[in-house]
Amino acid sequence: MTLLAPPRRRRIIQSSDLSRHAKDVFAAAEQEPLEVTRRDGAPLVLTTKARSDDDDAVLDIAAELIAAVTVNEHLPLHERLAIPYPWIAMLSRDDQRQFAREIVEVARGSFALRQPRKLLLEMQAWRNSAEAIAAGWAAAEPELLQEPVVVEKP
């Protein structure tokens, strides 16, 4: 039996509260999306642009993951993911495979729990790793100091 994600519950406010107490309503919308009910139309959701942009980014990732999982099934998943995310070619083969496994697992978990930000953070962490490798950060061993450096307290 598959458990569905619980319905999203939002704080509900009346459109009249928005006009009478705009400052308070906007402050609340910065914390969480608000459902604004109206007598003359369908309810609206008030949220921040950053949260809306994150939602769009998550949908983009979800679309790419679904496409990668369902097309070219004869190719390994990490090779299919290299099409929308060419930067994974900077990772080792083992890391590419690990990326493919982890990003699908994190996507499934974050969607099930309605925590899409986790998926965005995971994707950005892998991309940051690829950028660091491409910049040569993994090429040389770090130089270790022979003596500790003493610094003053700030």
N, C-alpha and C positions, 0 to 999 in steps of 0.2 A: 504494500500500500504506500503510495507516494503522498507525502504531506505537502500541501500547498502553502505558500507563504501567507501569513495572516494579512488580511486587508489593511492597507495603510490607513492609519488613523491620523487625522489632522485636527488641530485646534480650529474651531469654527467661529468666525466672527460675522457680524452683520455689516452690510455695506455702510449703514449709517454710522457704525463705530469708526469706520475708516475715515469718514468725513469729519466726525466730531473729535476723534482722538488719533489723528494721523501719526503724530510723533510716537505714541505708544505702540500703535499697530505696526509701524515700520520697524521699530526696535524689536518687536516680537518676531516679525518676518525675517529678521537677520539671524535669529536663533533657530527657527524651523519654518517650513512652509505653512501658510495659513490658508484655510478655505474661506472665501468671502462669499456669503450668500446674498442673493439679490431677489427682490420681488419681481422684477421685470426681465429676468433672464437666468441663464444657467449659472451655477456657482463658478467662481474663478479661484485660481490658486495664486497667492502672492508669495514670492520667494526672491532670493537674491540672484543677481546675474551670475555670480560665481557658481552658485548651486545649479542654476539652469545650464551653464556651460559645462559643468561636470556631468550632468545628466546626458547632454548631447555627446560628450566624449565617450561615456560609457556605452551609449547606443552604437556609436561608431565601432568601438572595440568589439561589442557583441556581434555586430553584423560581419566583421572580418573573421571572427572566430567561427561563426556558423558557416560562412563560406568556406573557410579552410578545412573544417571538419567534414563538410559534405561534398566537396569537389576534389577531383584528382585523387581518388582514394588509393590509387596504386603507389602514390608517393608517401613517404613518412610525414607525419604531422609537422615536424620542425621545418621540412622543406616547403610545405604548403604555406606555413606561416611566414616564411622568408619573402613571399610575394608581396603581401601588404606591409610587411615590416622588414625591409631589406637590411636594416642595421643589425639584425641578428647574425649576419654573416661575419661580423667582427668577433663573435663569441666562438669558443672552441666547439667542436661537434658535440661533446658531452654536455656543455652548457646550453647549446641549442636544444638538445633533447630535453634537458631539465626545464628550460624556459617553456617549451611546448606543454610539458606535463603540468607544471606549476600554474601557468596562466589559465589553463582550462579549469583546473581544480579551484583556483581562487575565484574565477568568474562564476562557476557554479555555486560556490559557497556564498559569495557576496550577493548574488542575485537572490538566492534562497533566503538570506537574512535581511535583504533590502539595505545592504551596506555597500553601495557601488563605489564609494571612495576607496575601499581596500583594493579593488581592481585597478583603479587609476594609479594608486601608489605602487602597486606591484609592477605594473607596466613601466612606470617611470623609473623604478629602480633598475630593471633590466636594461632599459635604454641608457640610463646613466652609466651602467657597467660597460656597455658596448662603446659608448663615447669615450670612456676612460681608456679602454683597450686601444681604440683607434688613435687616440692621442699619444699612445706609447707609454702609458702609466704602468702597464704590466710587463714591459720589456726588460726593465733593469731591476736588479735587487736594490732595496733601499740602503742608503749609506748609514751605518750605525755609528753613533758617536762613541769615542773612547772614554770620554769623561762627561759626566752630566753637566748641563748648563744651568747655572743658578740665575733665577730671575727675581726681581723685586715683586713684592705684592702690589697689586694694582691699587 
